[in-house]
Amino acid sequence: MRIIGRFGLKASFFLYLLSYFVLAGAFLGFFEYPHFILLAALAYLAAYHLACGRILLPLLTYAVGLALLWLNRVAPPSRVLGPLPIDISWVMLYFPFAAGALIIYSVAYATGVAKKILSVILLVAAVIAGHFYMVYAGVLWRALVPAIGLAPVFPEPQDFPLYILLYELWRIIHQKPLKLNCQKQTT
């Protein structure tokens, strides 16, 4: 069994691609800190689905998030809804629905009701396991490889091996028990 497979490479490529659209917007002043952090978190799930060949929903979800980041700059919720007791953004209102949609979208990989439910549960378990992997492996990685200042919001170029293994972990937890093979799926 190969540890580093094509799936991890492909998913990591999409993660970097999506994340650097947000980074470019933040650098150019189109997006405000800390509101773009939530969209950066959506990039992880969107990249997973993109690597599986599911293109429309992840890109649409991400594009709506980018549009809301821009809308937050032009017409923030406080301007539209009036004075608010807390600093809130359109992305904060959108994130729970978008993350939920990307997690529930894992039903598209399975057939049958039981396997669809199991697919959602396994993807949530993969995301949780991946979080712990990134926390603990990240500490060890940072001891050996210095940061350039983008982490933890944006993936850094020298961290590519971490993300490849993260997506391979997600693939093993989500796809192996269901005997799925995203490599052959298209939509």
Number of C-alpha atoms within 10 A of each C-alpha: 4 6 10 13 13 14 20 25 19 17 25 26 18 20 25 20 14 22 24 18 13 22 20 12 16 17 12 9 12 17 22 16 8 10 19 24 17 18 27 23 16 22 25 21 21 27 26 25 24 20 22 21 15 21 15 11 16 21 17 13 21 19 14 15 24 20 13 24 27 20 17 21 16 12 15 18 18 15 11 8 9 9 10 10 7 7 11 14 21 19 23 18 12 16 17 13 12 23 19 10 14 21 20 17 18 21 20 11 20 18 12 9 10 10 16 19 15 18 27 21 17 24 23 18 15 21 21 13 16 21 13 12 16 17 12 11 15 16 12 11 16 11 10 9 12 10 15 9 10 11 10 11 16 19 19 17 11 11 16 16 14 18 22 21 21 24 27 25 19 22 22 16 20 24 20 12 13 17 10 16 13 18 11 8 11 9 7
